[in-house]
Amino acid sequence: MKTLLIAEGRQGKLLDSSYELLAFSNRLGAEAAMFLVGDEASLPQFDGRLYLADAAAVGEYNPDAHKTLILEIVKRENPDFIVFLHSAYGWDLAPRLAAALKLAQVSEIVDLVDGGYELSCCNAKMRRTVLPKTSPVVVTIQSGAFGAAKPAGAKPQVEKLEGTGLPSRVEFVGYETAQKQGLDLTRADVIVSAGRGIGKKENLPIIAGLAKALGGELGATRPIVDAGWLDHSHQVGTTGQIVHPKLYVACGISGSIQHVAGMKQSDFIVAINKDKDAPIGTIADIFVVADVLQFVPVLTSRLEK
Ligand SMILES: Cc1cc2nc3c(=O)[nH]c(=O)nc-3n(C[C@H](O)[C@H](O)[C@H](O)COP(=O)(O)OP(=O)(O)OC[C@H]3O[C@@H](n4cnc5c(N)ncnc54)[C@H](O)[C@@H]3O)c2cc1C
């Protein structure tokens, strides 16, 4: 079995997500080849073939030109899977490729089961299993779902691709840094986050009180933000901020993939949940099985003393 992994670079630097693609490939037990539009100075460490196109020549974000290059590599490698991360780059490029090759595309895979692919549905409250009707298949994987392979220390066998003058209907103009409004959680050493388990908006001060007692910031899951209880600058996760504080306290949070992908790099994780089987327990360093509305006020008052 063979995978073609579509790695990503940003402004000359390889993105760590390349190792998530490798983890997925390892999980399949497949042999991997990789494609990257990037820079020779920032290559992935893996033992395999890397097709490298120079970002300066091709344009770092030019899906039309990148598709043309990948189509050539597909002919040479004949992979069973063409694998993207479910990122802005992946969800733009993957369907173009699937359409050009007339292949099935399976998007946002969170797990592999019995030869099929598990995808989130119903706002990630449920999962469904799908089987593609074509082989090869184009897939995108959910960030954080398969972990990251350890950089192997090995150098890939690089095959440089000629990428100048490729026909394209789009022009890459440049990146614009989004203006950060409100809270910058990425700089916080301590984050205490509220999840749906807090029950109602009126209970938010209980969680904010613990954040204050620990000298930290208040984070939240998406349902809290969607309900309008806090603004989006508090949201942690794939569609919020990716944080790595020294201490992360998850209060009434189940531990969905989309939330965990945003906080799993925290140095130390404390989770408080009344369900002993909540998935957050599997990544917590300390898992307190308790009612958050009873436990947190006691903890806060002890800390204040
Ligand atoms: C495309 C997409 C992007 C997404 N992006 C994000 C994102 O960036 N960030 C994010 O957070 N989510 C995101 N989500 C939503 C995500 O899938 C989950 O729905 C969400 O993270 C769940 O939030 P939660 O843990 O607060 O709620 P729930 O999953 O409802 O969990 C609540 C938890 O609280 C516990 N609980 C209930 N009462 C108590 C109590 N009294 N004491 C203690 N525990 C209690 C329950 O046991 C449960 O485990 C995204 C979803 C999609 C589809």
The ligand as an SDF file (V2000), in Angstrom:
LIG
                    3D

 53 58  0  0  0  0  0  0  0  0999 V2000
  -15.7390   21.8970   11.9010 C   0  0  0  0  0  0  0  0  0  0  0  0
  -15.8200   21.9520   13.4020 C   0  0  0  0  0  0  0  0  0  0  0  0
  -14.9240   22.7570   14.0860 C   0  0  0  0  0  0  0  0  0  0  0  0
  -14.9640   22.8040   15.4800 C   0  0  0  0  0  0  0  0  0  0  0  0
  -14.0700   23.6020   16.1490 N   0  0  0  0  0  0  0  0  0  0  0  0
  -14.0660   23.5960   17.4900 C   0  0  0  0  0  0  0  0  0  0  0  0
  -13.1130   24.3570   18.2380 C   0  0  0  0  0  0  0  0  0  0  0  0
  -12.2640   25.0660   17.6820 O   0  0  0  0  0  0  0  0  0  0  0  0
  -13.1530   24.2890   19.5840 N   0  0  0  0  0  0  0  0  0  0  0  0
  -14.0570   23.5280   20.2620 C   0  0  0  0  0  0  0  0  0  0  0  0
  -14.0340   23.5190   21.5000 O   0  0  0  0  0  0  0  0  0  0  0  0
  -14.9830   22.8250   19.5950 N   0  0  0  0  0  0  0  0  0  0  0  0
  -15.0170   22.8490   18.2310 C   0  0  0  0  0  0  0  0  0  0  0  0
  -15.9710   22.1490   17.5760 N   0  0  0  0  0  0  0  0  0  0  0  0
  -17.0630   21.5100   18.3510 C   0  0  0  0  0  0  0  0  0  0  0  0
  -16.6400   20.2020   18.9350 C   0  0  0  0  0  0  0  0  0  0  0  0
  -16.7980   19.1700   17.9890 O   0  0  0  0  0  0  0  0  0  0  0  0
  -17.4520   19.8410   20.1910 C   0  0  0  0  0  0  0  0  0  0  0  0
  -18.8280   19.8920   19.8620 O   0  0  0  0  0  0  0  0  0  0  0  0
  -17.1730   20.7860   21.3540 C   0  0  0  0  0  0  0  0  0  0  0  0
  -15.7820   20.9070   21.5730 O   0  0  0  0  0  0  0  0  0  0  0  0
  -17.8300   20.2260   22.6030 C   0  0  0  0  0  0  0  0  0  0  0  0
  -17.7300   21.1830   23.6010 O   0  0  0  0  0  0  0  0  0  0  0  0
  -17.8960   20.8010   25.1130 P   0  0  0  0  0  0  0  0  0  0  0  0
  -16.8360   19.8110   25.5100 O   0  0  0  0  0  0  0  0  0  0  0  0
  -17.9840   22.0810   25.8730 O   0  0  0  0  0  0  0  0  0  0  0  0
  -19.3640   20.1600   25.1580 O   0  0  0  0  0  0  0  0  0  0  0  0
  -19.8480   18.6600   25.2990 P   0  0  0  0  0  0  0  0  0  0  0  0
  -19.2100   17.8140   24.2760 O   0  0  0  0  0  0  0  0  0  0  0  0
  -21.3300   18.7370   25.3400 O   0  0  0  0  0  0  0  0  0  0  0  0
  -19.2880   18.1860   26.7090 O   0  0  0  0  0  0  0  0  0  0  0  0
  -19.7500   18.6470   27.9330 C   0  0  0  0  0  0  0  0  0  0  0  0
  -19.0730   17.8190   29.0090 C   0  0  0  0  0  0  0  0  0  0  0  0
  -19.4040   18.3410   30.2770 O   0  0  0  0  0  0  0  0  0  0  0  0
  -19.6190   17.2580   31.1680 C   0  0  0  0  0  0  0  0  0  0  0  0
  -20.4940   17.7520   32.2300 N   0  0  0  0  0  0  0  0  0  0  0  0
  -21.8220   18.0430   32.1490 C   0  0  0  0  0  0  0  0  0  0  0  0
  -22.2520   18.5620   33.3120 N   0  0  0  0  0  0  0  0  0  0  0  0
  -21.1750   18.5960   34.1330 C   0  0  0  0  0  0  0  0  0  0  0  0
  -20.9710   19.0230   35.4740 C   0  0  0  0  0  0  0  0  0  0  0  0
  -21.9610   19.5670   36.2110 N   0  0  0  0  0  0  0  0  0  0  0  0
  -19.7240   18.8950   36.0180 N   0  0  0  0  0  0  0  0  0  0  0  0
  -18.7040   18.3660   35.3120 C   0  0  0  0  0  0  0  0  0  0  0  0
  -18.8540   17.9530   34.0280 N   0  0  0  0  0  0  0  0  0  0  0  0
  -20.0590   18.0860   33.4410 C   0  0  0  0  0  0  0  0  0  0  0  0
  -20.2110   16.1530   30.3410 C   0  0  0  0  0  0  0  0  0  0  0  0
  -19.9400   14.8980   30.9460 O   0  0  0  0  0  0  0  0  0  0  0  0
  -19.4780   16.3400   29.0080 C   0  0  0  0  0  0  0  0  0  0  0  0
  -18.3160   15.5310   28.9620 O   0  0  0  0  0  0  0  0  0  0  0  0
  -15.9500   22.0570   16.1990 C   0  0  0  0  0  0  0  0  0  0  0  0
  -16.8410   21.2610   15.4830 C   0  0  0  0  0  0  0  0  0  0  0  0
  -16.7850   21.2020   14.1110 C   0  0  0  0  0  0  0  0  0  0  0  0
  -17.7570   20.3260   13.3860 C   0  0  0  0  0  0  0  0  0  0  0  0
  1  2  1  0
  2  3  1  0
  2 52  2  0
  3  4  2  0
  4  5  1  0
  4 50  1  0
  5  6  2  0
  6  7  1  0
  6 13  1  0
  7  8  2  0
  7  9  1  0
  9 10  1  0
 10 11  2  0
 10 12  1  0
 12 13  2  0
 13 14  1  0
 14 15  1  0
 14 50  1  0
 15 16  1  0
 16 17  1  0
 16 18  1  0
 18 19  1  0
 18 20  1  0
 20 21  1  0
 20 22  1  0
 22 23  1  0
 23 24  1  0
 24 25  2  0
 24 26  1  0
 24 27  1  0
 27 28  1  0
 28 29  2  0
 28 30  1  0
 28 31  1  0
 31 32  1  0
 32 33  1  0
 33 34  1  0
 33 48  1  0
 34 35  1  0
 35 36  1  0
 35 46  1  0
 36 37  1  0
 36 45  1  0
 37 38  2  0
 38 39  1  0
 39 40  1  0
 39 45  2  0
 40 41  1  0
 40 42  2  0
 42 43  1  0
 43 44  2  0
 44 45  1  0
 46 47  1  0
 46 48  1  0
 48 49  1  0
 50 51  2  0
 51 52  1  0
 52 53  1  0
M  END
$$$$
